[in-house]
């Protein structure tokens, strides 16, 4: 076990965990931040996507020991009132069906738009392709990302 002072959503949170514990489980089990979802456990579906220094990463495969002093942002920290442009666009385009993948989809889209504020359709498809939606709302996801890019 080791003690880590993690900067999550702008606040320092202390946890005492095994260094190999994936960030996902630190968030969910130790910090009770359950917005980030467990999907596949092998970093292939995107349900566990969070930001590490503003970049989208899969938290299910990232050992907490690698985080260090880097800032982590979860879906809970994307905006205080759920009014991030991507979150608003998600509602506007009625993206969610079951909703399970949506936190990861939103975090991936927010990172995409931070790094590329005016993406083409092809760039959206390429960046979002690693996030799986079992309900198949991909067209609405793409439209929501395009809408958020205009705001």
C-alpha positions as CSV (number, residue, x, y, z in Angstrom):
1,X,0.0,0.0,0.0
2,X,1.1,3.6,-0.7
3,X,-0.4,7.0,0.0
4,X,-1.2,9.2,-3.0
5,X,-2.3,12.8,-3.1
6,X,-4.2,13.0,-6.3
7,X,-5.5,16.2,-7.9
8,X,-9.0,15.3,-9.0
9,X,-11.5,17.9,-10.3
10,X,-9.4,20.7,-8.8
11,X,-9.1,19.2,-5.3
12,X,-6.4,17.2,-3.7
13,X,-7.7,13.8,-2.6
14,X,-5.6,11.4,-0.5
15,X,-5.9,7.7,-1.0
16,X,-4.0,4.7,0.5
17,X,-4.0,2.0,-2.2
18,X,-1.8,-0.6,-3.9
19,X,0.3,1.2,-6.5
20,X,-1.0,-1.1,-9.3
21,X,-4.7,-0.2,-8.6
22,X,-6.2,1.2,-11.7
23,X,-7.3,4.8,-11.5
24,X,-10.9,3.7,-12.3
25,X,-11.2,1.7,-9.1
26,X,-9.5,4.5,-7.0
27,X,-12.2,6.9,-8.3
28,X,-15.1,4.5,-7.9
29,X,-14.3,2.4,-4.8
30,X,-12.1,4.7,-2.7
31,X,-13.4,8.2,-3.6
32,X,-17.1,7.2,-4.4
33,X,-16.9,9.0,-7.7
34,X,-19.1,6.6,-9.7
35,X,-19.8,8.7,-12.8
36,X,-16.8,7.1,-14.5
37,X,-18.0,3.6,-15.6
38,X,-16.4,0.2,-15.8
39,X,-17.0,-1.3,-19.2
40,X,-14.5,-3.8,-20.5
41,X,-11.5,-3.5,-18.2
42,X,-9.0,-3.6,-21.1
43,X,-9.2,0.0,-22.3
44,X,-11.1,-0.9,-25.5
45,X,-14.6,0.5,-24.9
46,X,-14.1,4.0,-23.5
47,X,-16.7,3.9,-20.7
48,X,-13.9,4.7,-18.2
49,X,-12.6,7.7,-20.1
50,X,-11.4,10.6,-17.9
51,X,-8.9,13.5,-18.6
52,X,-5.3,13.4,-17.4
53,X,-3.9,16.9,-17.9
54,X,-6.8,17.6,-20.3
55,X,-6.2,14.5,-22.5
56,X,-8.6,11.6,-22.7
57,X,-7.3,8.4,-21.2
58,X,-8.8,5.1,-20.2
59,X,-8.7,4.9,-16.4
60,X,-9.3,1.1,-16.2
61,X,-5.7,0.4,-17.3
62,X,-3.9,3.3,-15.8
63,X,-2.2,2.4,-12.5
64,X,-2.7,5.1,-9.8
65,X,1.1,5.1,-9.4
66,X,1.5,6.7,-12.8
67,X,-0.8,9.6,-12.2
68,X,1.6,11.5,-9.9
69,X,0.9,15.3,-9.8
70,X,-1.1,15.3,-13.0
71,X,-4.6,16.7,-12.9
72,X,-7.4,14.3,-13.3
73,X,-10.9,15.4,-14.4
74,X,-13.8,13.1,-14.2
75,X,-17.4,13.6,-15.6
76,X,-18.2,15.0,-12.1
77,X,-15.6,17.7,-12.6
78,X,-16.2,18.6,-16.2
79,X,-18.7,21.3,-15.1
80,X,-20.3,22.2,-11.8
81,X,-23.8,22.5,-13.2
82,X,-23.7,20.1,-16.1
83,X,-23.5,23.0,-18.5
84,X,-20.3,22.2,-20.4
85,X,-21.0,22.8,-24.2
86,X,-20.7,19.0,-24.8
87,X,-23.1,18.2,-22.0
88,X,-25.6,20.7,-23.4
89,X,-25.2,19.3,-26.9
90,X,-25.8,15.8,-25.6
91,X,-29.2,16.9,-24.2
92,X,-30.0,19.0,-27.3
93,X,-29.4,16.0,-29.6
94,X,-31.0,13.4,-27.2
95,X,-27.9,11.3,-27.5
96,X,-28.3,9.0,-24.5
97,X,-30.5,5.9,-24.6
98,X,-29.3,3.5,-21.9
99,X,-26.7,6.1,-20.9
100,X,-24.0,3.7,-19.7
101,X,-21.3,4.9,-22.1
102,X,-22.2,8.5,-22.0
103,X,-19.8,9.8,-19.4
104,X,-16.9,8.3,-21.4
105,X,-18.3,9.6,-24.7
106,X,-18.7,13.1,-23.2
107,X,-15.2,13.1,-21.8
108,X,-13.7,11.9,-25.1
109,X,-15.7,14.6,-27.0
110,X,-14.6,17.3,-24.6
111,X,-11.0,16.4,-25.0
112,X,-11.3,16.3,-28.7
113,X,-12.8,19.8,-28.8
114,X,-10.2,21.2,-26.4
115,X,-7.5,20.0,-28.7
116,X,-9.3,20.6,-32.0
117,X,-12.1,23.2,-31.7
118,X,-13.3,22.8,-35.3
119,X,-13.0,19.1,-36.2
120,X,-14.2,17.7,-39.5
121,X,-16.6,14.8,-39.6
122,X,-13.7,12.5,-40.3
123,X,-11.8,13.8,-37.3
124,X,-14.8,13.4,-35.1
125,X,-15.3,9.8,-36.3
126,X,-11.6,9.0,-35.8
127,X,-11.4,10.4,-32.3
128,X,-14.7,9.0,-31.1
129,X,-14.3,5.6,-32.7
130,X,-12.7,4.1,-29.6
131,X,-15.8,4.7,-27.5
132,X,-18.4,2.0,-27.9
133,X,-22.1,2.7,-27.7
134,X,-24.1,-0.5,-27.4
135,X,-27.3,1.5,-28.3
136,X,-25.7,2.7,-31.6
137,X,-26.3,6.4,-31.1
138,X,-23.2,7.2,-33.2
139,X,-24.9,9.6,-35.6
140,X,-26.4,11.6,-32.7
141,X,-23.0,11.6,-30.9
142,X,-21.4,13.1,-34.1
143,X,-24.1,15.7,-34.4
144,X,-23.7,16.6,-30.7
145,X,-20.0,17.0,-31.1
146,X,-20.5,19.2,-34.2
147,X,-23.0,21.3,-32.3
148,X,-20.7,21.7,-29.2
149,X,-17.9,22.8,-31.6
150,X,-20.1,25.7,-32.7
151,X,-20.5,27.0,-29.1
